[in-house]
Amino acid sequence: MSPLAHIVALPVRAYRLLFSPWVGHGCRYQPTCSAYALEALERHGAIKGTWLAMRRVGRCHPLGNHGYDPVPGADAEWDAEHRN
């Protein structure tokens, strides 16, 4: 992850630490929006990762879709290198 992406990820990490336990786990998508944002920042950097995360949060509403929605650009090689 680039240094700028690390900085952009700080509010997402703060949300996951401070607010996520209180909000609940009724997410419409898998992975959750915060996990999606962190993965998008890691894969695509600060600018494109932020754009992808904002689009995802914008789709997360009662009239939106639901289900599995991975970060675009996933490939087997990247997944094999970064899988936990």
C-alpha positions as CSV (number, residue, x, y, z in Angstrom):
1,M,0.0,0.0,0.0
2,S,1.4,3.4,-0.9
3,P,2.0,6.0,1.9
4,L,-0.9,8.1,0.6
5,A,-3.2,5.1,0.7
6,H,-2.1,4.4,4.3
7,I,-3.2,8.0,5.2
8,V,-6.5,7.6,3.4
9,A,-7.1,4.3,5.1
10,L,-6.8,5.9,8.6
11,P,-10.5,7.0,8.8
12,V,-11.7,3.6,7.6
13,R,-9.6,1.9,10.3
14,A,-10.9,4.4,12.9
15,Y,-14.5,3.6,11.8
16,R,-13.9,-0.1,12.1
17,L,-12.4,0.3,15.6
18,L,-14.7,2.9,17.0
19,F,-18.1,2.8,15.3
20,S,-18.5,-0.5,13.6
21,P,-19.1,-2.4,16.8
22,W,-22.0,-0.1,17.7
23,V,-23.6,0.0,14.2
24,G,-24.1,-3.7,13.9
25,H,-23.5,-6.2,11.2
26,G,-26.4,-5.8,8.9
27,C,-24.3,-5.3,5.8
28,R,-25.9,-5.7,2.4
29,Y,-22.7,-6.7,0.6
30,Q,-19.8,-9.1,1.2
31,P,-17.1,-8.0,1.9
32,T,-18.4,-5.1,4.1
33,C,-17.9,-1.6,2.8
34,S,-15.0,-0.9,5.2
35,A,-13.2,-4.2,4.2
36,Y,-13.9,-3.3,0.5
37,A,-12.4,0.2,1.0
38,L,-9.2,-1.2,2.6
39,E,-8.8,-3.8,-0.1
40,A,-9.4,-1.2,-2.9
41,L,-6.8,1.1,-1.3
42,E,-4.3,-1.8,-1.1
43,R,-4.9,-3.0,-4.7
44,H,-5.4,0.3,-6.5
45,G,-3.8,3.0,-4.5
46,A,-5.2,6.2,-2.9
47,I,-6.9,7.8,-5.8
48,K,-8.6,4.9,-7.6
49,G,-9.1,3.1,-4.3
50,T,-10.9,6.0,-2.8
51,W,-13.1,6.4,-5.9
52,L,-14.0,2.7,-5.8
53,A,-14.8,2.9,-2.1
54,M,-17.0,5.9,-2.5
55,R,-18.9,4.2,-5.4
56,R,-19.5,1.2,-3.2
57,V,-20.8,3.2,-0.2
58,G,-23.0,5.1,-2.6
59,R,-24.6,1.8,-3.8
60,C,-25.2,0.7,-0.2
61,H,-28.8,1.8,0.5
62,P,-32.1,0.0,1.0
63,L,-33.1,0.1,-2.7
64,G,-29.6,-1.0,-3.8
65,N,-28.4,-4.5,-4.6
66,H,-26.9,-7.0,-2.1
67,G,-24.6,-10.1,-2.1
68,Y,-21.0,-10.7,-3.1
69,D,-19.3,-7.6,-4.6
70,P,-15.5,-8.0,-4.8
71,V,-13.1,-5.2,-5.6
72,P,-12.6,-5.0,-9.4
73,G,-9.3,-6.1,-10.8
74,A,-9.0,-9.3,-8.7
75,D,-6.7,-11.9,-10.2
76,A,-5.5,-15.3,-9.0
77,E,-1.9,-14.2,-8.7
78,W,-2.6,-11.2,-6.5
79,D,-5.0,-13.3,-4.4
80,A,-2.3,-16.0,-3.9
81,E,0.3,-13.4,-2.8
82,H,-1.9,-11.5,-0.4
83,R,-4.2,-14.1,1.1
84,N,-4.1,-14.2,4.9
